[in-house]
Amino acid sequence: MAHIKRPDIKNILPPIQKTISYGINAPNPHNTQAWKIKIISDSEMLFYVDEKRLLPMTDPPARQIHIGCGCFIETLSIGAAELGYETKVEYFPEGVYALKEIREKPVARISLFENKNIQRDVLFNYIYERQTNRKVYSGPLVTDEEFKEIKRMVGESAAQIIFFNQPDKMKPFLNIFIKAMEIEATTHHLWEETRIWMRWDEKERERKRDGLSVPQVGADGLKRFFLELYSNKGNPGRWFSNLTIKAGLSDFNRGINSAKGVVFLKTKTNNPIDWVKTGRTYARIHLAITRLGMYSHPYMQVTQEYTEASELQKKFHELLKVEETEKIQMAFRIGRGKKPYLSYRRHLHDFFVEN
């Protein structure tokens, strides 16, 4: 299925396009793939946020969208090394922009330089295998030794990586994740944004090649069949019904409570460069845990900037002793579980804009 759902690099010639075909496999919020690319040459590109693929309700400053951009850049760079190219990234080459300028100024200028001696990244083999997994996790807790190995594979990080694996220390955070998701699912304009990005059957998923879906949130077999049937193509009356919300929260809570480790990424400041660099760290963490046979599931609700979560966020920050200028950029569980559904990516040419 991978060759149907993801670009086949064998059919792509220019080096910059080959590396882009790796980059778009990166994790990103709601699978919006909010990436826009202007090809400068066979070895250079300008990389933008796609302003038509933002999440203004749940991600008002587009912070998470920029984390997704960092994930793209890191995944591209790992792919470039495999092809024998060193990647130079110039962040915000026209300056850090305001939200209204998001379509006008690039996130990065990315250049490739051939380097026959470049060291191959051990994480390359896991680019296509890596998947967000929202299913229940099973097996043992992630050990301190395993986490040290994950950090070793990640290498230098712009974000502080915080890890908990003791059940009593994880529990307060898991309870906050549950409450934060309940707030989002029961706040109409927030939950509506998720409905917009849901894809309700395989034909729609293959056609649009983006967004979320019932199998992506962890439902299989008959449960998947009946949930998709009941949804009636995302009918709002069904989506906002107490039955749907309670069932969704029940599944979500089971996933949270099955965490075998919890990880937070914290930065000393909170600006767009922090966001992008955090994304690069998360991409490496996700590939590293994949190498160890594990999965990840982000819980971004409590980190988000909408007012409904502000009081819960204060409690969350107290638990982690977050200073005023600091920011928890990401929160996610890790562990082992059954193989998840492989999500689609858009066709390569869909990301390109004219010079």
Secondary structure in CASP SS format (residue, H / E / C, confidence):
PFRMAT SS
TARGET T0000
AUTHOR 0000-0000-0000
METHOD secondary structure of the structure
MODEL  1
M C 1.00
A H 1.00
H H 1.00
I H 1.00
K H 1.00
R C 1.00
P C 1.00
D C 1.00
I H 1.00
K H 1.00
N H 1.00
I C 1.00
L C 1.00
P C 1.00
P H 1.00
I H 1.00
Q H 1.00
K H 1.00
T H 1.00
I H 1.00
S H 1.00
Y H 1.00
G H 1.00
I C 1.00
N C 1.00
A C 1.00
P C 1.00
N C 1.00
P H 1.00
H H 1.00
N H 1.00
T C 1.00
Q C 1.00
A C 1.00
W E 1.00
K E 1.00
I E 1.00
K E 1.00
I E 1.00
I E 1.00
S E 1.00
D C 1.00
S C 1.00
E E 1.00
M E 1.00
L E 1.00
F E 1.00
Y E 1.00
V E 1.00
D C 1.00
E H 1.00
K H 1.00
R H 1.00
L C 1.00
L C 1.00
P C 1.00
M C 1.00
T C 1.00
D C 1.00
P C 1.00
P C 1.00
A C 1.00
R H 1.00
Q H 1.00
I H 1.00
H H 1.00
I H 1.00
G H 1.00
C H 1.00
G H 1.00
C H 1.00
F H 1.00
I H 1.00
E H 1.00
T H 1.00
L H 1.00
S H 1.00
I H 1.00
G H 1.00
A H 1.00
A H 1.00
E H 1.00
L C 1.00
G C 1.00
Y E 1.00
E E 1.00
T E 1.00
K E 1.00
V E 1.00
E E 1.00
Y E 1.00
F C 1.00
P C 1.00
E C 1.00
G C 1.00
V C 1.00
Y C 1.00
A C 1.00
L H 1.00
K H 1.00
E H 1.00
I C 1.00
R C 1.00
E C 1.00
K C 1.00
P C 1.00
V C 1.00
A E 1.00
R E 1.00
I E 1.00
S E 1.00
L E 1.00
F E 1.00
E E 1.00
N C 1.00
K C 1.00
N C 1.00
I C 1.00
Q C 1.00
R C 1.00
D C 1.00
V C 1.00
L C 1.00
F H 1.00
N H 1.00
Y H 1.00
I C 1.00
Y C 1.00
E C 1.00
R C 1.00
Q C 1.00
T E 1.00
N C 1.00
R C 1.00
K C 1.00
V C 1.00
Y E 1.00
S E 1.00
G C 1.00
P C 1.00
L C 1.00
V C 1.00
T C 1.00
D H 1.00
E H 1.00
E H 1.00
F H 1.00
K H 1.00
E H 1.00
I H 1.00
K H 1.00
R H 1.00
M H 1.00
V H 1.00
G C 1.00
E C 1.00
S C 1.00
A C 1.00
A C 1.00
Q E 1.00
I E 1.00
I E 1.00
F E 1.00
F E 1.00
N C 1.00
Q C 1.00
P H 1.00
D H 1.00
K H 1.00
M H 1.00
K H 1.00
P H 1.00
F H 1.00
L H 1.00
N H 1.00
I H 1.00
F H 1.00
I H 1.00
K H 1.00
A H 1.00
M H 1.00
E H 1.00
I H 1.00
E H 1.00
A H 1.00
T C 1.00
T C 1.00
H H 1.00
H H 1.00
L H 1.00
W H 1.00
E H 1.00
E H 1.00
T H 1.00
R H 1.00
I H 1.00
W C 1.00
M E 1.00
R E 1.00
W C 1.00
D C 1.00
E H 1.00
K H 1.00
E H 1.00
R H 1.00
E H 1.00
R H 1.00
K H 1.00
R C 1.00
D C 1.00
G C 1.00
L E 1.00
S E 1.00
V C 1.00
P C 1.00
Q C 1.00
V C 1.00
G C 1.00
A C 1.00
D C 1.00
G H 1.00
L H 1.00
K H 1.00
R H 1.00
F H 1.00
F H 1.00
L H 1.00
E H 1.00
L H 1.00
Y H 1.00
S H 1.00
N C 1.00
K C 1.00
G C 1.00
N C 1.00
P H 1.00
G H 1.00
R H 1.00
W H 1.00
F C 1.00
S C 1.00
N H 1.00
L H 1.00
T H 1.00
I H 1.00
K H 1.00
A H 1.00
G H 1.00
L H 1.00
S H 1.00
D H 1.00
F H 1.00
N H 1.00
R H 1.00
G H 1.00
I H 1.00
N H 1.00
S C 1.00
A C 1.00
K C 1.00
G C 1.00
V E 1.00
V E 1.00
F E 1.00
L E 1.00
K E 1.00
T E 1.00
K C 1.00
T C 1.00
N C 1.00
N C 1.00
P H 1.00
I H 1.00
D H 1.00
W H 1.00
V H 1.00
K H 1.00
T H 1.00
G H 1.00
R H 1.00
T H 1.00
Y H 1.00
A H 1.00
R H 1.00
I H 1.00
H H 1.00
L H 1.00
A H 1.00
I H 1.00
T H 1.00
R H 1.00
L C 1.00
G C 1.00
M C 1.00
Y E 1.00
S E 1.00
H E 1.00
P E 1.00
Y C 1.00
M C 1.00
Q H 1.00
V H 1.00
T H 1.00
Q C 1.00
E C 1.00
Y C 1.00
T H 1.00
E H 1.00
A H 1.00
S H 1.00
E H 1.00
L H 1.00
Q H 1.00
K H 1.00
K H 1.00
F H 1.00
H H 1.00
E H 1.00
L H 1.00
L H 1.00
K C 1.00
V C 1.00
E C 1.00
E C 1.00
T C 1.00
E C 1.00
K E 1.00
I E 1.00
Q E 1.00
M E 1.00
A E 1.00
F E 1.00
R E 1.00
I E 1.00
G E 1.00
R E 1.00
G E 1.00
K C 1.00
K C 1.00
P C 1.00
Y C 1.00
L C 1.00
S C 1.00
Y C 1.00
R C 1.00
R C 1.00
H C 1.00
L H 1.00
H H 1.00
D H 1.00
F H 1.00
F E 1.00
V C 1.00
E C 1.00
N C 1.00
END
